[in-house]
């Protein structure tokens, strides 16, 4: 999925190009905080969401020189879709500046008889063995957004952030009990565009991406892309609701461990602002 970032980057650039003239046309002078549309005139915003993504996860874990098997957690270990919470806090110290923090704790449990022999963290699990799987996937995002175009009808900006993802996988059976932990702190850059379609309704598109070319030996490469498309309905200046679609695509190649992850699905959220 190396073309993911390029495809959605072009899509977001096209959206920015479309929204730019409309935003500029609506501007009649310098914008103040009191001029911003409902849902944007805030100093602090809290988002609490529930997200139910389809999870496609493939991991491997080497140990003591023993190569690990690339394990498909959905087809081989019985992973199924579940719902997860999400918390995001946005602080607006200036009209065009936003500081953002996001926390997503993801946890899967599954039980299945594995269809083939696998090697995980140095231990061998034979085919047909009943394995209990636990997968924890916790993501923290620390970011800064600068809205270089800001009017009464919408905005366009750039995003710089650090994503810190902690992955812990555990395979428990009558023959072995092994756990593997991976940490993937990476920077990311991207863009965001918002458009106020009515007094109370706005739409937003955001994409952040980071990629490192794979080395010839197949290690120390990969990418992370995060796409978020949403619409918000503002009941008042202080309270709103949001629904959207999110797609996180990760490919990580390390010296000992690899991970390929796709999380995509819809979410609903409540918004509180001050």
Helices and strands as residue ranges (DSSP letters): H 4-26, G 33-35, E 44-61, E 71-72, E 84-94, E 97-113, E 118-120, E 123-125, E 130-150, E 154-172, E 177-196, E 201-212, E 221-234, E 239-253, E 257-273
